[in-house]
Amino acid sequence: MVEAATGAGEKPIETTAARFRGDVLEVSLKKLVLVDFWAPWCGPCKQLAPVIERLVAATGDKARLVKMNIDADPTIADQLGIKSIPAVVAFQRGRPVDGFVGALPESEIKGFLERLLGPIEDDGDALTAALSLIDEGDVAGAHALLSELVSKDPPDPRAVAALARLYIGAQQLDPARSLIDRLPESARREPEISAVVAALENAARAVDLGEIDELKTRIDSDPNDLQAYFDLSLALNARDERDEAANALLEIIRRDRSWNDDGARKQLVQFFEAWGPMDKSTIAARRKLSTFLFA
């Protein structure tokens, strides 16, 4: 949590009660200072940290981010009446002027900063534009925007995930792997990256499979060829035919739950991780899986 890199602008620092005047009050005479009160056990604090660090970095030299571990040094938090974390307090001209509590959505945190500093142009705007281009079918335009975002140090994990998915969709697995390998270990634990790693593994396993029509012919010839169902699910997923891919694995579970050491269910769970918990195919397949497992 300490000294995390943010790209442009100053890196956040960890302060103490003894250094608070110099790190916060004196600096706030020249620029906005945000104090992020956190603790190592606080899950929402970990969610907030990369978002606020990225947005403060996007202000250039207009703002500074300071972190304060209330477990190690609770004095200032007590003086400010902070009862819940994460809590962020903004200081200007040596005084607290605004703040918020909780891991707010990025748009709300950006709005909070813009009320104090004016408009902010951050990487999130470019990422949103790139995702819109993908939805519109402009893959080349999205690729150009995302490539610029991932060239920054450190790259935005969300941009890395989006660009890697473009490569996976084009069956260019080596460039996708290279993007992931460039990330620091902490960034690889981000949900977006974990999902892309799962998608990459699924795509790699599908490379050497037979054609979908061939696999379907094998199943027609022998409905108990469960390996053919399994291979078919991987091949279908590689073509982003998610419902059909899930159904092939569900058919294995229906016929033999223990096949290949519960391999069909394990693969289905990996699909869920790659697709995301709110994906409609994930939701539908989870419902069917529950029916099979708890019938």
N, C-alpha and C positions, 0 to 999 in steps of 0.2 A: 504494500500500500504506500510505502514511502518512496519518494523520488521517482514516481512513475513518469516515463517519458510521455510527452503530449504533442510532440511535433513543433509547430510554430509557437512563439511566445515562451514565457518562463516555465520551467518545470515546477510542479507543486512541491512545497517543502513541508516537513513535519515540525510543528512548533511546540513550545512548552510554555507554562505560565511565566517562567523566568525570561523567556525570549519574546513573549507576546507583544510587548510594547514596540520592540524594534521590528519584528516580523510583520506585525499587523497595523498597529495604530500609527506608527510613523510613516509606513509605506502608504497608508490610506490617505495621507495628506496630499499625495501626488496622483494616486490612481485607486480604482475600486479594488478592494481586497475581499475575497470570499473565504470564509473559514468553514471548512467541512468538519463537523464534529462526528466522529465515528468510533467504532470499537472492533477488535478482531473477530468477535463472535457474531457480529451483526450482518445477517445476510443481505438485507436491503442496502446497507452501506456499500457492499461489494457491487451491487447492481448499479448504484448511483455513480460510483467513482469514475468508471471510464467515460460515462456520458458527460459529466460536469467537467472532467479534465479536457475532453475534446472540445467542448463549447468554449471554455475559458481560453484554450489555446487559439481558437478561431478569432478571438478578439485582438490578437496580436499583443501589443504592449499596453492595452487599455485596462487590463485586469490581471490580478494575481490570485492564485489559488493556494491557500494554506490549509493543512490538515491538522487536526488535533485529536489524539487518542484519549477519550475521556476515561478509559480504564487506567491508563498510565498517569494521567494528569487531569483530574476532574474539576479543578478550582475555577477555571474560566467558565466552563459550562454551568456550574452551580451559580456563579455570579450573574450569568445571563438568564437564569431560570429555565435552562434546557432540561426537559423531562423525558424526551424521546429522541431517538436517533434513527436514521441519519437526520441531522439538522444542519442547515446552511445559513449563516448569518453574513450579510453584506456590510462592510465598513467603508465609510467615506468621511474624509475630514476628521478622522480620529474617533468617529462615533458609529454605532450600529444603526443602519438606516432601513434595513429590510431583511427578509429571510423567509425560509420555508422549511417544512418538516416532511420527511418521507422521500422515498425514491419516486419522484414525480416522472411522468412521461417526458421524453426529450423535448417535445414541442412546448410544454409548459415551462421547462427549465430555460429554454431559449427565450421564451416570452418574458420570463423574470429578468434575465440579463438585458434584454433589449429595452425594458422599461427603465433600466438604470443607465444604459450605455448607448442606446440607439440601435439601428439595424446591424445584424451580424450575418455575414455570409460564411457558412461553415460547410464542411464536407458532406453533412447530412443533406443539404440542398442538392448537391451534385449527385449524391447517391439516389435520392428520390427521383431525380431527372433520369438517371440511368435505368432504374427499375421501370419507369414509365415507358422508356424506349423499348425495353424488352417486351412489355405488354403490347406495344404497338407493332412488334415484329421487326424493329430496327436494331438488329443484333450488332451490326457494324458500329452504329452510333453509340450503343451501350458499351461495347467493348472499348471504344476510345475513351469514354468518360471513366470507366472503371479502371482501365490501365493507368490513367493519370492518378487516380486516388490511391491505388496500391503501390505506386512508386514513392509515396511519401514514407517518412521514417518517424514513428512506426506506422505501418499501413493500417487502415481501418479494417478490423476483422469482417465487418459487414460487407465491405467492398470486395475483400478477398473471397468471401463466400459466394457472392454474386458472380464474380468473374470466373471462379472455379467451376460453378455450375454451367456457365456458358461453354467452357472447355469440355466438361463432361458430356454435355448435350451434343457436342460436335465430335465425340469420341476421341478427343485429344487429352488423354489421361496424363501424359507426362508433364505438360504445362500446368495442369491442375495440381499435380503432386508438388511441383516446384513452388507454387504459390503457398501451399500449406507448409512446406519445409522452411520457408523464409520467416514464418511467424515465430515469435518467442513462445516458450512453453506455456506461459500464462494465457496468451491469446488463444491457444489451441483448446483451452477449456471452455471458451465461449460457446453457447448453444448453437450459434450459426455455423461455427467451424466444426463442431462435433457432428452436426447433421451432414455437412459436406464430406467429411471423412467417411462417414457411413455410405453416402451416395457413391463416393469414389471406389470404395471396396466392392460395392455391388456391381458397379460398372466394370471393374477389372475382372470380376468373376464371370461376367457375361461375355467377355471377349472371345473366348474359345468355344463357346457353345454352338450347336448346330442352328440352322435356320428355324424360324418359328414353325413353318409348315412341316418341316421334317419332324420336329418334336411332337406336333399334333398328330402326325401319322403314326408315330411310335405309340402314342396313347390310344389311338383308335385300334391299333393292332393288339395292344395289351393294356387294358384299363388299370391293371395293377402294377404298371411300370412307374413306380413312385419317383424314381430318379428322373424320368422324363417330365413329370409334373414339376419337379424342383427346377430342372434346367429351363423349362418353359417359363416359370415365374421370373427367373433372372433375366431371360431374354426379353420378356414383355416389359419388365421394369426398365431395362435399358432403352426401350422405345417410349418410356414414360406412360405406358398403359397400366396404370397403377391398380385399378379395380381388378383387371384381369390377372395381373401378377399376384395379387393377394388371394384371389379365388383359387388359383392353382395350388398355392400353399395350403389354403383351407381345405382343399379336397384331400390333400395328403393327411392332414390332421383328422379329417372325418373318417378316412379309411384306416389309418394306423397312427395313433397319437405318438407312439414311441419310436417311429421310424427314424433311423439314423441318429439315435440318441437325442430325440426331440428336435431334430434339425430343422423341420419345417416351421415350428413355432419360433425357434431362435432366429431364423431368417426373417420371419414376419416381423418380429420385434425390431430387427435391424432396419427393415423397410420403414417402420413407424418412425424410427429415429431420423432416418434420412428425409422423410416426407414432412415431418413436423407433427406435433400433437393435434393441431387444429385443422390439418388437411382433411378434406371430406373423405378421401379414400382411407385415411387412417381411422377416422371415426367409424366409418361403415364396417371396416374389417375388424376393428376391436369389438364391435357389437356382435358380429358373427362368431368371432373367436370365443367370446364369453359364452355364447350359446353352446358351442361345442364342448368347452372345458367344464361347464357347470351344469350341463344337462343331466 
